[in-house]
Amino acid sequence: MKKYQLGEFEEIVLLTVGVLYGEAYGVAIKEEIAKRQNRKVSVGALQSALRRMESKGFLNSEFGESTKMRGGKRKRYFKITALGKKALDYNMQSRVELWNQIPDVAFEFKLC
């Protein structure tokens, strides 16, 4: 089902939004991906993925309160939608089905 397909980076971002539930804003998502995946993420790539997934209906966002520390700028917090959960379920199930189809012999390696 094409409407549920996620790219690898989108899947990581969506999963990270879930991990950070309630605290999923740009910088926190970027830092969590770097920590958990040992992967550098550009702000531009992350923002593009977040906007793309929000337009697909996988995420929604709302602004938090403004603070003096941030010069009055408010953080945009993201949450997974029901459609986003379906997309994650679809991707996980697709991968599990592929893993289950690999015959055991495919992983029998000879030591050199």
N, C-alpha and C positions, 0 to 999 in steps of 0.2 A: 504494500500500500504506500504509494508515493507520498501521500499527505502526512505520514508519520515518520518519514525518513529524516535522519539527522546525519550530518557530517561528523567526523570524529571530534573536531574541535567543538562543534555545537553540543555534542553529547557531553563532553567534559564540562563545558560551561553550565549546561543545564543541571548536571549532577552536582556541581559545586554550589549552584544557587540553592539546591535542596539541602546540602550539607550545612550551609550558612543560614538556614532558615531564620528569618527575622533580621538578619544582619548582612544580607546579600546586596552590597552596593559595589560599584566599580572597583575601587582600590582593594576592598576586602576579597572580592572574587579573584582579582589578579594575583594577590599575595597567596591565597589559598591554593590556586592552581600551581604557582611556583613552588610552594612548599610540598604539596602532595604528589605532584607529577614531575618535579624537578625540571620544569619547563618554563622558559621565559615567554611572557605574553606581552605583546605591545598593546598599549591603551587603545589604539585605533582598531586593531583586530578584534579586541574584546568588545568595544562599543559597537562595532559593525555587527558582530554576532548577536549581541543583546538586542539591538534594534530589529534585526532580521527575525529573531525568534519571537519577539514581541509582536511583530506584524503578522507572523504565522499563527499567533494565538497560543504559543507554547509558554509564554511568560506574560505577566503583567507587572506594572510598576506604579509606584506612588512616591511622592516626595516626602521626606522627613522634615523635621523642624529646622529652621535656620539657626545657626549659632554664630556667635561673635568670633569664635576660633576659626571658622571657615569664611570669615568676612561676609557673613549673611547668606552665603550660598548654601542651598539645601542639598542633601544627598538623595539620590534616586535609588530606592530599594526595590528589588525584584523578587517575585514569587512565581513558583511553577503553577500553571493552570491545570485543569483536568485534562485538557488536550495535550499539554506538555507531559503529563504523567503517562498518557496513552502512548505518546511517542517514545518515551523512555522504556516502557514495557515492551513495545514492539521491537525496539532495537535489542533489548536484552534477550527476548525470546528468539529473535532471528539468529543471534550469535550462539545461543545455547543449542538451537537446532543444528547449526553448522558443526559445532563441536561434537555433538552426539552422532553425527554422520561420519566422522573420521574413524576409519577402522584402526583397531589397536596396532596392526602391523605397520601403519604409517609412522608410528613412533618407536619402532624397534630399530635401534641404530647399532651399527657395529663399531666397536672401539678400534681406533687406528693404532 
